[in-house]
Amino acid sequence: MSKVYLGYDPGGGGAHGVASIVGDRVHCATVVTAQAAVEWFQEQTQGVASATLGVDTLTLWSTGPAGWRPADRALRALYPPVSNSVAAPNSLYGSMPINGMLVTLLVDKACGRLKVTETHPKVLYYALTQSVYDYVNRGSQMVQELEAWIDLGRCDIKSEHAWDALVSAYAAREWDLGHWKTDLHQLPCADGESLFCPEGPASHYAWPVDVPQVVAPTARKASGDPGRWRSPEPRARERWRVAVDLLEEAGHDDVAQQVAGYKNAREEKSGWDAWLKSNYPALWAIVEQHD
């Protein structure tokens, strides 16, 4: 019996990506709810003794500041051009952490013997191509690249959510077959943090290349404030990036992520400081004092 590799992108808002690789057959689709995703996976795993799922969700949780995990710090340090794609876990919105884990648990219950690896399609794409993920403008090229990686012919990919799901299934296959040997969940914790696996199958975080342990530095407490933690990343960066770090250190992860994603009407980064000062004057003071 062919092995079954599943992929799930908890896009939310009617955009849940689902995918499977079974033998030489590849399927992917976009469904409207988490329940529809579960039913889709149940159809794919009927009569199957075991399956492997790649899922874009937090399969391991951290007690550290802002929920940062060794894997998150490693990816941010190793891939600076896409570091903002790795957000503080405590600042993430509902669909990714909630639907991702919900579907994983329900598929595990239905399948019985589910192996799970966490994925991060956007950062993974950069790791494989050294190009920034841009499905809107380069979707055709990204589909061709994914087809070449899977090497099973044409894939009917109609949305970026389906692409994300299928690359997650591909990651699950490469890990299960032993082609990808790195497990980011095995990186050592920083001082003062511990990792916890939610109830469900043991999880992993397969990655195509080795990740040096030096990119997961130990967090250190900020001088003079034992209740806060200072990021070990260098400060000689763009001002808005410094602002994001400062806000995260102060515990304002939601606002930090709004600054990270800010664009003006011309799709430029310019104006984030005026926006922050107008909407959150007390938080702007944190940034201003640092200057």
N, C-alpha and C positions, 0 to 999 in steps of 0.2 A: 504494500500500500504506500502511495506517495506521501511524503511529509507535507504538512500544511503550514504555511507561513502567512500570518495575518498582519495587517497594518491598520492603525486607527489614528485619525487626526480629529480631535474633539474641537472642531471649529465653532460650534454653537450657532445660533441664529439661522437654522436651516442649512448649515454647511458642515455637516459631519462627514469627513472623508473615511471611506472603508476600502480595504483592498485585500486580495489573497493571491498567493502563488502556490499552486498545487500541481506538482509534476511540471509539465510544460504548458500549463494553462495559467494565464494571468487575468485577474478581474479587478476592477476598481470602480467606485461609484461615489456619488455624494448623496447623502440621505438627510432627512430634515430633523430628526430627533435622536437622542441617545437610545431610546427604545428601538427605533428603526435600525440603528447600528447593531444592537444586540441581536435582533432577529436576522439581520443580514449575515452576521457571523455564525449564528446557529445553523443557518442553511449551509454555509461553507464547511462546517465541522460535523455534519451528520455522519454517524458511523465511524468517526475518527477517534482513535485511542488517545492521541495527544496532538497538540499544536503549539506553535511558537508565535507569540504576539510582539510586535514592535509598536510602541505607543508613545505619543508625544504628550507625556504627563509626568508629574512628580511621583516616581515609584519609591522614592526614599525621602524621608523628611529629616530636617535638622533642628536641633535645639539652639543653634548658634544665632548670632545677630542677623535680623532680617530673614532668617531661615536659610542663609547661604550655606551651600554644601561644598565639599571638596571638588566635586565634579563641576559645579558652576564656576568656581574660582579658576579651575584649570582651563576651562574653555575660554573664559574671558581673557586670561593671560596669554593663551596660545594663539588666539585668533583676534587680534585687536580690531581689524576692519569690521567685524560683526559682533563685537563684544556687547553692544547694546541689545542684541537679540537674546542675551542671557540676562533675564531680569531677576531681581530679588524675589525668591519664592513667596515671601509674605505679601508681596504687592500684586501678585497675579490675579486676574479676574476669574470668574466662576467656571466657565466651560472647560478650560484646560485642566485645572486641578480636580474639579468635581466630576465632570462627565468622564474625564479620562480614567480616573480610578473607578468610578461606578461601572463603566462598561467593562473594564478589566476584570473586576470582581464577578460580574454576571456571566461573562464569557468563561471565566475559570470554573464557575459553578456548573455551567452547561456542558463544558468540555471535559471537566474532570481532571485533566493533567495538562495544565497550561504553563508553558515556560514564557517568561516575560523579560523583555529588555526595553528600557527607556530609550527614546530617540529625541533628536532635536533637528528636524529637517533643514531649517535654515542654516544652522551652523555646520551641519553635516554636509550640505551642498558646498559650502566654502571649503571644508576640509578635503573634499574629493576633487574640486575644480580650481580652487584659489580664485573663484569669482563670487561676487555677492549675489545672493538669491534675488531674482527679479522676474517672477513668473508673468507679471503684467506685460512687460516689454520683451521678454526673451523666453516665453513659454514654449514655443516650438523647439528651440534649441535645448531647453531643459528636458523636454519629453524625449528627444532623440538621445540625449546623454543617459537618461534613466533606462531607456530601452537597451542601450549598449551595455550598461552595467548588468542588467538582469539577464540579457542574452537569450531571450526566448521569443524574439520576433516583435511585431508591432503590438503596442499597448494602447487601448482606447482610453486615453486620459483627457477628460473634458473640463477639469477645473484644478486650481492649485491645491484644493483640499484633497482631491483624489491623488494628485501628485505626491503630496505630503504623506498620505496613507500608504501609497505604493512604495515610496522610498523607505518607509518604516518597515514594511514587509520584507523589502530587500535587505535591510539591516538585520532583521530577525533571521533571515536565511543565512547570511554570511557569518553571523555569530554562531548559529547552530551547527553549521558545517565546519567550524573551526578556522575559517578564513580571517575573521577578525578576532584577535585574542585579547585585546585590551578591554578591561572592565573598569569604567570610571568610578563605579561605586566602591572599588577596592582602594581608592586613594585614601591616605591617612587623614584623620580628622585634625582640625586645629585644636589648640588648647581651649578648654571651656566649652566644647560642643560635643554632641553625640548624635548619632544617626538612628533613625527608627523606621522600620518597614511596616506600613499599615497592614492590617489583617488581610491576608490573601497570599498568592504565590510569591515565593522568593523572587526578588527582582535583581536585574543586572543593568548595566549601561554600556552596551557594546560600542566600540569605537574602532575605526579602520587603521589607526596609527598609534604608536606608543605615545603616551603623555608623560613627560618627565615629572617626577614628584616635586621638583623645584617650582613648578607653576601652580602648586597648591600650597602657598606659604601659610605659616601659622599666623592667625590674627593676633594682634596685640592690643592691650587696653590703651585707650587714649590717656596721655599724661595728664594727671590731675583730676581725672574723672573716671573712677573705677566702674561706673555704671554704663559707660559707653565703650564702643569698640571702634578702632580706627582701621580702615582698609589698608592692607599692605601695598596696594598698587601705587605707582609713582604719581606725583601731583603735577609734574610738568606737562600739562595737557591743556586742551581747549577749556575755556572758562566754564562752559555749560557742563562739561564732564565733571569738573571739580565740584560744581554745584550739586550734581546728582549724588556724588559721594558724600558730600556734607549733609545733604538732606536724609540720605539713608542712614548715616551714622547717628543722626538725631532722632531716628525712628519714624520719619515721615516718608515711608516707601511709596505711598500712592502718589504724592506730589512729585517725588523724585522721578517716577516713571512718566509722569505728564511732561516734565521738563525734558526727559530723554527723548520723548516722541514729538516734541513741539515742532510745528512748522507754521510759518505765516501763510498769508494768502497766495504768495508766489512760490510756495513749497520750499522756502528757505528757512534755515535755523534762526536767522536774525529776528530779534524781538522777544525771545524767551525771557530775558531779564525784565523787560517792561511788563510782560504778562505776569511773571511771578511777583513783582513788586506790587502790581495793582490788585491781584487776587489773594496773595498771601504775604502781606507786609511783614509779619513777624518772622516768617521763614526767609524772606528776602534779607532780613537783617543778619541771619546766620551767614549767608553768602557774602554780604557786604563787609561783615566783620572780618571774615577770612582774608578778603582783599587787603 
